[in-house]
Amino acid sequence: MLSLRLLTKYGIHANLDKKKVRALSSFQSARKGGKMNTIDLIKSRTSYRGTYLSTKVPREHLKLIMEAGLAAPSGCNKQTTRLIAVDDEDTLAKLHEVIASPLGETAPAMICVLAKKIIAYRDRCYYIQDYAAAIENMLLAIIDLGYQSCWVEGHITDTDQICRKMADILEVPNDCELVCFLPVGIAEKECQKAVKLPFEERAWFNKFGGR
């Protein structure tokens, strides 16, 4: 979670009441010395579908998150993923009007993920793998900076093509497809960790089902 020192640096702490400060520190118990190592960070990540505090996300943080996404591997280094961070209130309102879902509606920022279908070789295109890797990097960066998020894709890429309506609002050219958005903000409520199947049911050594 964001430290009180960092909150003060960005002028956030003074605008929070005690209840919200407690919410900010709800995840710090999972950190070691205020900072998780990489493995702990990966294991602690979960999708957050609750409400967010109205506290603005500094652009410095949004840039760090997007840089993490762009640092992800891409097939044949074609770098097919593009990103748009949205923190303007009017633009967010327009986007949520077409999204028509409460998921992420109260987040003060979102990152929209775009995919450009560039052929890697022959007829092979790895844009799906590319943006998936970028999204995971960003989700981990979001947690590392003390925020929460959720990978929102299915709802906006259905037959009603909400993704294209969002893309038009953001003036995205037709050769790029908006495939996902990540709400970004400070969680107002505690995260409910998803229950994973036991390791032994999904991973093995040397052969399927091996021990």
N, C-alpha and C positions, 0 to 999 in steps of 0.2 A: 504494500500500500504506500501511497505517497507519504513521506515523512512530514512532520509539522514544519521542519526547517524549509523543505522544498515548497510546501504550501505557502509559507510566509514569503519566500522569494518571489512567487508569482502573484502575491497579493490576494491569495484565496482564503487563507485561514481566518482573517479578520471578519469575513462575511459568513462564517459558519457558526451555527449554534452548537451547544455541547452534544446534542443528540447526533448531529451530523459528524462532528469530530469523532464520536465513538464509532459511527459507521465507517469512517475512513480507516480506522485502525483494526477493523474486524478481521482482516486477513493477515495482520502482521505476525500473529503467533506462529504462522507457518514458515516464517523467514528466519534465517540464522544470522543474527547480527544485523537485521534489517535488510539483508540481501540474500536471495536464494541462489544456489548454484544451478547450473543448467539442467541437470537431471531432475532436481526438485521442482524447478520452474515448469518443465514439461509435464511432470506428473500432477502438478497442482492445477493446471489449466482446465477449465470447464466452461461450457456455454452458459452465458448469463442472459436470462430472459425477463429479468425484473426491471424495475424503474431505476432511473439515474438521477443523481443530484444535478442541479442546473449549472454547477460550477464549470466554467469554460475550460477547455483543453488548450494549453498554450500551443501556438504554432510550432514552437521548437520541438514539442513532443510529437505532434502530428508528422512533422518532417522526419524525426527519428524512426517513427513507426513505418512510414513509407520507404525510407532508406533500407530498413530491415527487409521489407517485402521485395524490393528491387535487387537485394543481394542474394536472393534465392537462386538455386540452379535453374537453368532452362535448357530444353532440348536443343543440342547443336548450337547453343548460345544465341538463339534467335531472339531472345528477350521479347517475347510476345505480350507480356503483361504491361498494362498502363494503369495508373492510379490517379484518382481525384479525391482530395480531402475537402469536405464541405463543413464549414463552421459558421456560415452566414445564416442567420435566423430565418430570413425570408426564403432563401433557397431551400433550407431544411423543411420549412413548412410546405412548400410546393411539392417537394419530393414525397413527404409523408401523406400528402393529399392523394397522390396516385398509388402509393404503396398500400394505403387503406388497411393497415394492421397496427395494433398497438406495440408490436415488437420493435424495440429500439426508438420508439416515438419520443421519449423524454431525453434521449442522449443529446448532449450539446454539440456533438460532431459525428460525422460518419465518413468512412472511407469507401468509395465506390471502386470496384475492381473491373477493369476493362480487359478484354482479350482481343488480340489481333491475330487472325488466322494466317500465319506465315508458314509456308512449306519449308520443312527442314531439309529433306532430301526425297527424291522420287515423289510419292504421294503422301509422305509422312508429315504430320503436323502435330506438335506436342503442346498446343496452347492450353489444353485442359490440365496436363501435368504441371505446366509452368505456373498457371495462376493458382493451382492448389498449393504448390510449394510456397508461393509468395504469401498466400493467405495464412498458412501455418506460421511462417516467420513473423508476420504482423501480429497474429494472435498472441504469440509468445512475447513480442516486444510490448504489446498493450498491457499484459499482465506484469511484466517486469517494471513498467513505469507506474504501476499502481491502479490501472483502470480495468474495466471489464468490457466484454464484447460477446458477440455471437455471429457465427457464419450464417448469413441469410442469403440463400440462393434459390431454393425450390419455389418459394412463394412468388418471387419476381420473374422467374423464367418459365412459368406455365403458359398455357395457350393464350391467356389474355395479354401477354407481352408487356407486363408492367415495366420490365427492364428497358424496353425501347422508349416508353414514356419518360422514364427517368433520364435516359440518355439524351432525349430531346431537350429536356429542361437544362441539362448540363452542356448542351451544344456539342455532343459527341458525334464525330463524323461516322458515316455509315460503314466504314471499313473496320470499325471497332464495335465490339459487342459488350454491353454492360452485363456482367454475369453474376455479380454478388455485391452486397454491401455489408460493412462492418460498423455497427454503432460503436462509438467510443465515448466513455465517460466514467465517472466515479459511481460505483454501485451504491444505491440507496439501501439495499437490503443485503443480507448475507447470501453468498452463493450456495446453491445446493449441488454438491458434487455428484456427477453422474456415476451410477454403479457400473463398473466394468466386469466382464466375465473373467474368471480366474485365468492366470497366465497359462496354466497347463491345458486349457481348452482352446488356446489360440496360437501357441508358439511351442516349438519343439526343437530338439537337436538331432541332426543327421538323417531323419526321415519323418514323414507325417505321423504324428502320434508318438514319436520317439521320446525317450527320457534322457 
